[in-house]
Each structure stands twice: as C-alpha cells, then as structure tokens.
C-alpha cells in the first residue's frame, strides 16, 4: 500500500507535494473541482519511497491520461495554510511543494478522471496566467511571465 507524505505534527500537518507546470499556446493547465472556488496545479502528494519527480510524472498521468517527462524543476514552495481537506480541515498545514516544468507532447489533449482528497471528481481547465479567476499557487501569476532557468524558492504564509 502506498503512503502519501502527509504527517500529523503537533496540532497540524506536514505535507510533501509535487506540482506540474503544463503550458501550451500561452495557457496554463490547472485542476478544479465543483466543491472548490479556485483552481490548483496538476499534481499531488508524494508517496513514501518515490522522488518528487517520480510523483509529478505519476500525478500528471493520473490526472491527464498522458505520460509526460519532467523538463526541469522550477520552484520549491514552502506554504503555510489552513487545511481544507477532510483530514486537515481547519488545521495548520506546512506544505513543501516541488513544481516541475513538464515537456508537453505535440497533440496533447488531456482527459481527467481523477478524484481529489475529499473524494470529489476533478476537471482540467486551460487558463490564461492573467485570468481574474482565483488559482494556486498565486505566485504563478508573476513568476511564469518571467521564466528563468534557475530554481526559485518561494515562501507563502497564510497563517500570519
């Protein structure tokens, strides 16, 4: 059985996640759910025993039906927020996420059959980086406009 890397710690949780940056024709592929008023990056929690790069390849396949390769690591994001899944609801979460730029194959047409941590079906949507719609991580709005070859470290603390 696979164990996701979300661990209870004190009064909250620590989670390790891998996220995909999938861009095509100037748009960004994001995930949504009928129960969430925002979009979030394709990706998910790392399983014990796999690397973040292995996790993002697995998650992209699970969420899009396409086996993609990692192009490179773009961001390491330390994120403090209040949990919104059934297991973490209302509790502080410290999440470390590795965001990878993915090699998008020609003719890529994603198909989404995935279910989120709350058991709700998910869907995929191509969005403009400047869309007024809410999406996470918020730093994508500026950072993806000025892409560079180095890995950036970002810290977000919504608990302060």
Secondary structure, 3 states (H helix, E strand, C coil): CCCECEEEECCEEEEEEEEEECEECCEEEEEEECCCCCEEECEEECECCCCHHHHHHHHHHHHHCCCCEEEEEEEEEEEEEECCCCCCCCCEEEEEEEEEEEECCCCCCCCCCCECCCCCEEEEEEEECCCCCCEECCCHHHHCCCCCCCCEEEEEECCC
